[in-house]
Amino acid sequence: MPLRPQNLRKLGPVLIRPLYFLLLLTLGATQLTACAQAPEKAAVAAAPPTAEKLPWLRNLLDSSAVLRPHAVGLVLADANTSEILFARNEAKYFTPASNMKLFSFYAGLKLLPDSLPSLRYFSRGDTLFFQGTGDPTFLHGDVPSRRAFEFLQKRPELLASCDIACSPPYGPGWPWDDFGYYFQPERGAFPMYGNTVRFYAAPPAGRAPSRLRVLPRYFAPLTGPVPAALRTPGIDADTHVVRALEENRFYVVTPFNKRWIDEVPFRTSRAFTLRLLGDTLRRPLVGAPWRPRPADTVHVLRGLPVDSLYRRMLRVSDNFLAEQLLLMASTTLGAHDSLSTQRVIRYVRKAYLGTLPDPVAWADGSGLSRLNLVTPRTLVALLLRLHQEVPEPRLLGLLAAGGHQGTLRKRYHDATGPWVWGKTGSLANNTNLSGYLRTRGGRLLAFTFLNNNHVADSGDVRNEMERVLRQVRAQL
C-alpha cells in the first residue's frame, strides 16, 4: 500500500505508534550522548591549562586571608617568549587606576616625536601669534622647561596668545571633591607651573616669626588665613592649605609649628591664563584668534626630550603629566584645530590595540576615572608588546624600580638590587601593580597583580602582594 496521507490515516495505530516510539528512542539516545559529553566540555572551559601550571601559586592565593575576600587578578608571562605561566581571573574586568598610564605611555611612543611640542607659532609683521600644545613642562616644579618661556620673553614682536579648543579641565568620572588635592590639577592647552601653587612653610625659630613662601608669587596676595566657614571638622592633618571651590583664593590652616610643603591646583580659564602668563613674562600680551594665512609658515617649538616626561609620569604616577601627554599627542592627529584626549584614545584603540585579548574601556590618560576597565590578560599583553618594541634598558629605566625611586622605592629589592620594575595603581579600595619581575634564575616575567574592591588596609594588601611576588621570584 503506498504511503500516502489518506493511507497513513487508515493504518492508524499499526504504523504511527511504532514510528513514534522509534523517534523517541532516537532523540533519547542523542540527548544521552550530549549529556555524557557536556561535563567534559565544561571541565575544559572552567579550568584553562594555564591555571594548573603553578598549583602552589594558586594555593598561595586561595589561602591568603588578606586577598581572599576581594577580587584578585594575577597573570604571569615570560617576557621573552610570551608564554603564559599563570592566570587567575585573567578575562574579568578590573578598575586599573594608574595602571592606565601604561596605555598613555604606549600612545606617546606611537604618536609623539623624540622631543615635546611646546608651542605652535607664526610671525606676521610686528606680531608673534602662538598657541599652546598641551606641553605641561612650562616652569613645572618637577620637570621644568624654560624653552618656551625664554623664547616668548626674548621675541621682539608683540605677543598674541591664541586660544585652541581643548578637552574639559576635568576628565569623565573624576571625583569632584578632589579639586583641591595636588594629584588632580586641571587639564589645559597652555599649562603653567603644573597648574598648581606651591606653599613652603617654616615655623617660628627663636625670635623669627613663622614664614610662608608662595610660588608663583602671583598667588601670594590671594593667600590668607583660613576663615571659620571653611574649617572642616575632622580635616586631614596633612592638609595645610584649602582652596575655595569656584575661585583662586587659598586659605592656610594656622598656626603651623613644623615645616611643610603643600601643592594645590589653581582654577584655569582663558582670561586667567593671559593674566598669569603676562605676569610671568613681565611683558604685555594680547589675546587673538588663530588664523594663519597661506603665506604664514607655522612652526613648532620643541621642548624637553620625551623620556623626561615618561620617566616622571611612570615613576611617581603623575596624573597631570599623563593627561597632558594625550593632549600633546592629539596635535599629531586631525586638523590641528583642537586638543582632544578622546581623539587620541579612539585612534590608538583602533590603530594599535585591536589585537589585544579584550577591548579596553579607556576614559582618561591618568587612571583617575573609575570608568576605565581592563582585563589582566590585556594588561600583560600590553607589557609584552612594550618589551618587544622598546629596548629593555630604556623600558626598565623609565619605570619605578624596587628600592630605588618612585612608588616602589621602599619595596621589591634585596642585596642584588631591584627585582621589580613597574607601575602602581591606587584608588580607594583598589591596589594594583603591573610591570616586570626578575626571578632569581634571571628570567624576566611580565606580570599584572590587580586587587579591586578590598576593605582591608591598602598597606596590608601591598604587603601581601610583595609576599606572593617574592615566592614567584624564588620559585621561577
C-alpha positions in Angstrom: 0.0 0.0 0.0 1.6 3.4 -1.0 2.3 5.6 2.0 0.0 8.5 1.1 -1.6 10.7 3.7 -5.0 9.0 3.3 -3.4 5.6 3.7 -1.5 6.6 6.8 -4.8 7.6 8.4 -6.1 4.1 7.6 -3.1 2.4 9.1 -3.6 4.3 12.4 -2.0 2.5 15.3 -0.5 -0.2 13.1 2.2 2.2 11.7 2.1 5.5 13.5 2.8 4.3 17.1 5.9 2.3 16.1 7.3 5.3 14.2 6.6 7.5 17.2 8.4 5.2 19.6 11.3 4.9 17.2 11.6 8.7 17.1 11.6 8.9 20.9 14.3 6.3 21.1 16.5 8.2 18.6 16.0 11.5 20.4 16.8 9.9 23.8 20.0 8.4 22.5 21.1 11.8 21.2 20.4 13.5 24.5 22.2 10.8 26.4 25.2 11.3 24.2 25.2 15.1 24.7 24.8 14.7 28.4 27.7 12.3 28.5 29.9 14.8 26.6 28.8 18.0 28.5 30.8 17.5 31.7 34.0 17.0 29.7 33.5 20.3 27.8 32.5 22.2 30.9 35.6 21.0 32.7 37.8 22.2 29.9 36.2 25.6 29.9 36.3 26.0 33.7 40.0 25.0 34.1 42.2 26.5 31.4 45.6 24.8 31.2 47.5 27.9 32.3 45.7 27.9 35.7 47.2 24.5 36.6 50.8 25.1 35.7 51.7 26.6 39.1 49.4 24.9 41.7 51.5 26.2 44.5 50.7 29.8 43.5 47.0 29.0 43.2 47.1 27.6 46.7 49.0 30.6 48.0 46.3 33.0 46.7 43.5 30.8 47.9 44.9 30.5 51.4 45.6 34.3 51.9 43.3 35.8 54.5 44.1 39.3 53.1 43.4 38.5 49.4 40.6 36.0 49.7 37.7 38.5 50.4 38.2 40.7 47.3 38.6 40.4 43.6 42.1 39.4 42.6 43.5 39.2 39.0 47.0 37.8 38.5 48.8 36.9 35.3 52.4 35.9 34.8 54.1 35.6 31.4 57.7 35.1 30.2 58.7 38.5 28.8 60.9 36.9 26.1 58.8 34.0 24.9 55.3 35.4 25.7 54.4 32.1 27.3 51.6 32.5 29.9 52.8 30.8 33.1 49.8 31.5 35.4 46.4 33.2 35.1 43.8 34.0 37.8 40.6 35.9 36.7 42.5 36.8 33.5 39.4 37.5 31.5 37.5 39.5 34.1 37.4 43.3 34.0 39.1 45.3 36.8 39.5 49.0 37.6 43.2 49.6 36.8 43.6 53.0 38.4 47.0 54.4 37.4 48.0 51.2 35.5 46.2 53.1 32.7 49.3 55.3 32.4 50.9 52.3 30.6 48.3 52.8 27.8 49.1 56.6 27.7 52.8 55.8 27.6 52.2 53.5 24.6 50.1 56.2 22.9 53.0 58.6 23.4 55.5 56.1 22.0 53.4 55.8 18.8 52.4 59.4 18.3 55.0 61.8 19.8 58.4 62.6 18.4 61.6 62.5 20.5 61.1 65.9 21.9 57.9 67.5 23.2 56.0 70.0 21.1 56.0 73.2 23.3 54.4 75.8 21.1 52.9 76.4 17.7 53.6 79.9 16.3 53.9 82.1 13.3 55.1 85.6 12.8 53.3 88.3 10.8 54.6 91.8 10.6 55.3 93.1 14.2 53.2 90.3 15.9 54.0 86.8 17.0 51.0 84.6 17.2 51.3 81.5 19.4 49.1 78.8 20.9 49.6 76.0 23.4 50.1 72.3 22.5 49.4 71.0 26.0 53.1 70.8 27.0 53.0 70.6 30.8 56.7 71.5 31.4 56.4 75.3 31.2 58.1 76.2 34.5 56.9 73.0 36.0 58.1 72.4 39.6 59.4 68.8 38.9 60.1 68.6 35.2 60.8 72.3 34.4 61.5 73.6 31.0 62.4 77.2 30.3 62.5 76.8 26.5 59.1 78.3 25.7 59.5 80.9 28.5 62.7 82.2 27.1 61.5 82.0 23.5 58.5 84.2 24.3 60.4 86.5 26.6 63.1 87.3 24.0 60.9 87.7 20.9 60.9 91.4 19.8 57.3 91.3 18.4 54.1 92.0 20.1 52.9 88.7 21.7 49.4 87.5 20.7 48.2 84.4 22.6 45.7 82.4 20.6 43.2 80.0 22.1 42.6 76.5 21.0 39.7 74.2 21.7 40.6 71.7 24.4 39.2 68.8 26.4 37.4 69.9 29.7 39.6 70.6 32.7 38.4 67.5 34.5 38.1 64.1 32.9 35.0 61.9 32.9 34.4 60.1 36.1 36.8 62.2 38.2 35.7 62.8 41.8 34.7 66.5 42.0 35.7 66.9 45.7 39.4 66.2 44.9 39.7 69.6 43.2 42.0 70.9 46.0 44.5 68.0 46.0 47.8 68.0 44.3 47.1 64.9 42.3 44.1 66.4 40.3 45.2 69.6 38.6 43.1 70.9 35.7 44.0 69.9 32.2 44.6 72.7 29.6 46.2 73.8 26.4 48.7 76.1 27.9 49.5 74.9 31.5 52.0 76.9 33.6 53.7 75.8 36.9 52.0 72.4 36.6 48.7 74.3 37.1 49.4 74.3 40.8 50.6 76.7 43.6 53.3 75.5 46.0 53.4 76.7 49.6 56.5 76.4 51.7 56.0 76.9 55.5 58.7 77.5 58.1 57.7 77.5 61.8 58.9 80.2 64.3 62.6 80.0 65.0 63.8 81.9 68.1 62.6 85.5 67.6 61.9 84.9 63.9 58.1 84.5 63.2 56.7 81.8 61.1 57.1 82.3 57.3 55.1 81.2 54.3 56.6 81.3 50.8 54.1 81.1 47.9 55.2 80.2 44.3 54.4 81.5 41.8 54.4 84.8 43.7 51.4 85.9 41.7 49.3 83.9 44.2 50.8 85.4 47.4 48.2 88.3 47.6 45.4 85.6 47.0 46.5 83.7 50.1 45.3 84.3 53.7 44.3 82.6 57.0 41.5 80.0 56.7 38.2 81.6 57.7 35.9 79.8 60.2 33.4 78.9 57.4 36.0 76.8 55.7 37.3 75.0 58.8 36.0 71.5 58.1 35.6 69.3 61.2 38.0 66.4 61.1 40.2 67.9 58.4 43.1 65.7 57.3 46.2 66.5 59.5 48.3 66.7 56.3 46.1 69.4 54.7 47.6 72.8 55.3 46.0 74.8 52.5 42.4 75.0 51.5 41.2 76.4 48.2 37.8 78.0 47.5 35.8 75.8 45.2 35.0 78.4 42.5 37.9 80.8 42.7 41.6 81.2 43.2 41.6 82.0 46.9 43.9 80.0 49.1 43.5 79.7 52.9 46.3 78.5 55.2 45.5 76.5 58.3 47.3 78.3 61.0 49.2 78.3 63.3 51.9 75.8 62.0 54.7 74.6 64.2 56.6 72.4 61.7 58.0 72.7 58.2 55.8 71.5 55.4 55.3 71.9 51.6 51.9 71.8 50.1 50.8 71.9 46.5 47.3 73.0 45.5 45.8 73.2 42.0 44.5 76.6 40.8 41.5 77.2 38.6 42.2 77.8 34.9 40.4 79.9 32.3 41.3 81.7 29.1 41.3 85.1 30.8 43.3 83.9 33.8 45.9 82.3 31.6 46.5 85.6 29.9 46.9 87.4 33.2 49.3 84.8 34.7 51.4 84.5 31.5 51.8 88.3 31.2 52.8 88.5 34.9 55.3 85.6 34.4 56.9 87.0 31.2 56.9 90.6 32.6 55.7 91.9 29.3 52.3 92.8 27.7 50.5 90.3 25.5 47.0 90.3 23.9 44.5 87.6 23.0 43.9 86.9 19.3 42.3 84.3 17.1 44.5 81.7 15.4 44.1 82.5 11.7 47.3 81.7 9.8 47.2 82.7 6.1 48.6 80.7 3.2 51.7 82.8 3.3 52.3 82.3 7.0 54.6 79.5 8.0 53.6 77.7 11.2 56.4 76.4 13.3 56.6 74.1 16.3 58.9 74.9 19.1 60.5 71.7 20.5 61.0 71.3 24.2 62.3 68.6 26.6 63.2 65.1 25.4 60.1 63.0 25.6 61.7 60.5 28.0 61.9 63.1 30.7 58.1 63.2 30.8 57.7 59.5 30.5 60.1 58.9 33.4 58.4 61.3 35.8 54.9 60.2 34.8 55.6 56.5 35.3 57.9 56.6 38.3 55.8 58.8 40.6 52.5 58.2 38.8 52.0 61.9 37.9 48.3 62.3 36.8 48.8 65.7 35.3 51.7 64.7 33.0 49.7 61.7 31.8 46.7 63.8 30.9 48.8 66.4 29.2 50.6 63.7 27.3 47.4 62.7 25.5 46.6 66.3 24.7 50.1 66.8 23.1 49.6 63.5 21.2 46.4 64.9 19.7 48.5 67.6 17.9 49.7 64.8 15.6 46.2 63.8 14.5 43.4 65.6 12.6 43.3 69.3 11.5 45.3 70.8 14.5 42.2 72.8 15.5 41.8 71.3 18.9 43.5 69.3 21.7 41.4 66.2 22.4 42.0 63.3 24.7 39.2 61.3 23.2 40.5 61.7 19.7 43.8 60.1 20.8 42.1 57.3 22.7 39.8 56.4 19.7 42.8 56.4 17.3 45.2 54.4 19.4 42.5 51.9 20.3 41.6 51.3 16.6 45.2 51.5 15.1 47.2 49.7 17.7 45.1 47.9 20.3 42.8 45.8 18.1 44.9 42.6 18.6 44.9 42.7 22.4 42.9 39.9 24.0 40.0 42.1 25.2 38.6 45.6 24.4 39.8 48.3 26.8 37.3 50.7 28.4 39.6 53.8 28.3 38.3 57.1 29.7 41.3 59.3 30.5 45.1 59.5 30.5 45.8 59.1 34.2 43.6 56.4 35.5 41.8 58.8 37.9 38.4 57.8 36.4 36.7 54.7 37.6 35.2 54.4 34.1 38.5 52.8 33.0 38.2 49.0 32.8 40.7 46.4 31.6 41.4 42.7 31.9 44.6 41.3 33.5 45.5 39.4 30.3 45.2 42.6 28.2 47.5 44.4 30.6 50.1 41.7 30.3 49.7 41.6 26.5 50.5 45.4 26.5 53.5 44.8 28.7 54.7 42.0 26.4 54.3 44.4 23.4 56.2 47.2 25.2 59.1 44.7 25.9 59.2 43.8 22.2 59.1 47.3 20.9 61.2 49.3 23.4 64.8 48.3 24.3 64.8 46.6 27.7 67.3 49.0 29.4 65.3 52.0 28.3 61.9 50.4 29.3 63.0 49.4 32.7 64.8 52.7 33.3 61.5 54.6 32.7 59.6 52.6 35.3 59.6 52.8 39.1 62.3 50.4 40.4 62.2 48.5 43.6 64.3 50.1 46.3 65.4 52.9 44.0 62.9 55.6 43.2 59.2 56.4 42.6 56.3 54.5 44.1 58.4 51.3 44.6 61.4 52.8 46.4 60.6 51.0 49.7 59.8 47.6 48.2 60.9 44.8 45.8 64.7 44.9 46.3 67.4 42.9 48.1 71.2 42.8 48.2 71.3 42.3 44.4 69.3 45.5 43.8 65.8 45.9 42.4 63.9 42.8 41.2 60.6 44.6 40.1 60.1 47.5 37.7 56.6 48.6 37.4 53.6 50.9 37.5 51.5 51.1 40.6 47.8 52.0 40.6 45.8 53.0 43.6 42.3 54.3 44.2 40.1 53.9 47.3 39.6 50.1 47.7 41.8 49.3 44.7 45.5 48.5 44.9 47.3 47.3 41.7 50.8 46.7 40.3 51.9 45.8 36.7 55.4 45.5 35.3 58.4 43.2 35.1 59.9 40.8 37.7 63.3 39.3 37.5 63.5 35.8 39.1 66.5 34.5 41.0 67.3 32.4 37.9 67.5 35.6 35.8 64.2 35.1 34.0 62.2 38.3 33.2 58.5 38.0 33.7 55.7 40.4 32.6 53.0 40.4 35.3 49.9 42.2 36.5 48.5 41.9 40.0 45.1 43.6 40.4 43.2 43.9 43.7 39.8 45.5 43.5 37.0 46.2 46.0 39.0 45.4 49.1 38.1 46.7 52.5 41.4 45.8 54.0 44.0 48.5 54.6 45.9 49.2 51.3 49.2 48.7 53.2 48.2 45.2 54.2 47.3 44.4 50.6 50.6 45.8 49.3 52.5 43.7 51.9 50.6 40.6 50.8 51.3 41.3 47.1 55.0 41.5 47.9 54.9 38.3 49.8 53.3 36.5 46.9 55.7 38.0 44.3 58.7 37.1 46.4 57.6 33.5 46.2 57.3 33.9 42.4 60.8 35.3 42.3 62.2 32.4 44.3 60.4 29.5 42.6 60.6 30.6 39.0 
